[in-house]
């Protein structure tokens, strides 16, 4: 549980900005290492959101969560959509060689 708490003992905050940054990076995936890195980052956020929802369920720890339940549920849904996008992304095989684009009218 300590992984999800900050220095003051409050649950860490996950924002929509964090989810958007992951979604932007999906298009830049070039290898399985990139895909694994994004998934690790994503699962860290999913764990934080799930821990915050659990803390909200307990009256003793509910005061340690800075976000509302509706916001956390919306983030949970967005994170699942981002996870689906990462898992569905197909890595294009590398092509090697020299590709020359000749100007129009060049025949030589």
Secondary structure in CASP SS format (residue, H / E / C, confidence):
PFRMAT SS
TARGET T0000
AUTHOR 0000-0000-0000
METHOD secondary structure of the structure
MODEL  1
X C 1.00
X H 1.00
X H 1.00
X H 1.00
X E 1.00
X C 1.00
X C 1.00
X C 1.00
X C 1.00
X C 1.00
X E 1.00
X C 1.00
X C 1.00
X C 1.00
X C 1.00
X H 1.00
X H 1.00
X H 1.00
X H 1.00
X H 1.00
X H 1.00
X H 1.00
X H 1.00
X H 1.00
X H 1.00
X H 1.00
X C 1.00
X C 1.00
X C 1.00
X C 1.00
X C 1.00
X H 1.00
X H 1.00
X H 1.00
X H 1.00
X H 1.00
X H 1.00
X H 1.00
X H 1.00
X H 1.00
X H 1.00
X H 1.00
X H 1.00
X H 1.00
X H 1.00
X H 1.00
X H 1.00
X H 1.00
X H 1.00
X H 1.00
X H 1.00
X H 1.00
X H 1.00
X H 1.00
X H 1.00
X H 1.00
X H 1.00
X C 1.00
X C 1.00
X C 1.00
X C 1.00
X H 1.00
X H 1.00
X H 1.00
X C 1.00
X C 1.00
X C 1.00
X C 1.00
X H 1.00
X H 1.00
X H 1.00
X H 1.00
X H 1.00
X H 1.00
X H 1.00
X H 1.00
X H 1.00
X H 1.00
X H 1.00
X H 1.00
X H 1.00
X H 1.00
X H 1.00
X H 1.00
X H 1.00
X H 1.00
X H 1.00
X H 1.00
X C 1.00
X C 1.00
X C 1.00
X C 1.00
X C 1.00
X C 1.00
X C 1.00
X C 1.00
X C 1.00
X C 1.00
X C 1.00
X C 1.00
X C 1.00
X C 1.00
X C 1.00
X C 1.00
X C 1.00
X C 1.00
X C 1.00
X C 1.00
END
